[in-house]
Amino acid sequence: MIGAAVVWLGAAALLWRTVVPDLSLPDVDPSTVFSAEYLGRSDRYARFNRVNWVLATLVQLAVLVVCVRLAPRFRVRGIPGGVVLGLGTLVAVWVAGLPFVLAAHWWRRRYDVSDADYATILVDPWLERIGGLAVAGVAIALLMLLARRLGDRWWLVGGPAFAAVGAAFVLAQPYLLSPRVEPLRDRALAAEIRGLARAQGVGAVDVEVKDASRRTRALNAEFFGIGPTRRIVIWDTALERLTRPELRVLVAHEFGHVEADHVWKGIGWLILFAIPGAYVIARVTRRRGGLANPHAVPLALLTLTVLQLAILPATNAITRRYEREADWQSLQATEDPRAFEGLTKQLAEAALADPDPPRWARVVLGTHPTPMERIELARTLLLREGGPRAGS
């Protein structure tokens, strides 16, 4: 056990490494970057969203507990029965969360972050939701099969197998986006983006545009896929509102994730967390006859959810670290800290992001560096160059 812990910690240390140097960042007052009106408005907006998240999480846990208690009443058998119970549990959790989804969208509409109707929010992501349920069904069937064949030791193979299913989902994810993306029609910009990809060592990549304006006024770009399915997807809102230098910085950030192998590192972290997580699930589900018993599947999902909440500060710290590395790669590739700061302000204002949230919110909910942390990084490079501070 001690040897396994040492190997785990060694692998985690390797995955934790980034190329970002230790920097002494300037302490920038948010009021010198954002107006007092914006700071108050973004704080009120964020507080409601935090409360909504807490309530939604509590309801999700309550529904899972109810599903665990009701599971023995259903006459199901074998792996198909476990898949049915598992997917039924996930659908029940989703339905119970709908009021909070609608409340969050009501709040976005109230604060002009989105003008989409409620039907769009519920119906628009149908393909991703079906794809997620399909992946969950495959994962449940695979783990139950392993539990049947290997007994209580299924977790030794189940952890890596779960990571393999996750990698397959990453590979297939671009195909789930196909109904709402189209090729970038601006040939000059597409050529510039492909040149930036080559400069950052990303290689050939498809450039597509996502119709995000039907759901939100926020700005973003995303990189999807691995190997033959790699593509950069730019939101149409970003194309409409960002300057060309800001677009370059945004795209370079996404390429920075590829340059730093964050997708593969994410799969590595998935393996590291999945193996001990599978062990805990195996131990907990013994009281229901083990995971080979279909009635134990809802209990496994409850255990998985609790584990995810327990390690949320750790997983958020990892994603923040990788996002910071992608920021650094973007700054190195574009050498334009002014555009980086301009982009950061645009991203924050479009999403009404809190520039400097409370410490607990950063730890529990923060998947990215705060806007002020990003601006401080940009200004550090400006000061290194000896130039004036951006925005001054």
TANOR-V267279 format. One record per residue. PSI is psi in whole degrees, -180 to 180 (* if undefined). Layout:
PSI
PSI
//
This chain:
-42
-42
-41
-39
-39
-43
-42
-48
-37
-43
-41
-39
-39
-42
-26
-22
141
171
2
123
163
121
146
103
142
149
103
128
124
-31
-15
-9
-43
151
159
-37
-44
-43
-42
-42
-44
-33
-44
-41
-45
-38
-43
-45
-36
-45
-42
-40
-44
-47
-43
-39
-43
-42
-42
-45
-40
-42
-40
-41
-43
-43
-37
-42
-35
-20
-45
-17
-16
132
84
154
151
-170
-43
-40
-39
-40
-43
-46
-40
-48
-36
-40
-45
-39
-40
-41
-42
-44
-42
-27
-9
-41
-34
-32
-45
-37
-41
-39
-38
-42
-39
-43
-40
-35
15
28
-24
148
15
149
167
-34
-38
-42
-37
-37
-33
-45
31
-38
-41
-38
-43
-41
-41
-41
-38
-44
-42
-42
-43
-44
-44
-46
-42
-45
-36
-39
-43
-40
-36
-40
-38
-6
-142
-11
13
-28
-24
-35
-29
-37
-57
-35
-40
-41
-37
-39
-40
-41
-39
-37
-41
-40
-40
-12
-41
-31
-25
-18
-14
-33
-19
20
156
159
149
123
-21
98
-36
-44
-41
-42
-39
-41
-41
-36
-39
-39
-44
-40
-32
7
20
-31
-160
137
139
144
122
164
135
135
81
-20
-20
-15
-31
163
0
160
144
167
155
148
129
156
170
149
-125
-13
10
137
150
129
118
133
142
-28
-37
-41
-34
-30
-19
148
166
-45
-39
-37
-41
-43
-43
-47
-40
-33
-46
-40
-29
-34
-41
-44
-35
7
38
-31
-48
-37
-37
-39
-37
-45
-36
-42
-46
-41
-28
-37
-55
-32
-42
-36
-45
-43
-41
-42
-43
-41
-5
-32
-13
20
10
168
-15
-20
122
-29
-10
-11
-48
-36
-39
-40
-38
-45
-43
-42
-44
-42
-42
-40
-37
-37
7
-44
-36
-46
-36
-38
-38
-48
-38
-39
-41
-37
-38
-39
-40
-37
-45
-44
-39
-45
-38
-38
-39
-25
43
73
-27
-46
-35
-44
-41
-42
-44
-43
-41
-45
-44
-48
-35
-35
0
45
144
117
-30
74
165
156
-43
-36
-36
-42
-45
-36
-15
112
-11
157
150
158
-39
-37
-37
-40
-39
-37
-44
-42
-27
-44
-35
-43
-34
-37
-13
11
172
155
141
139
-3
*
//
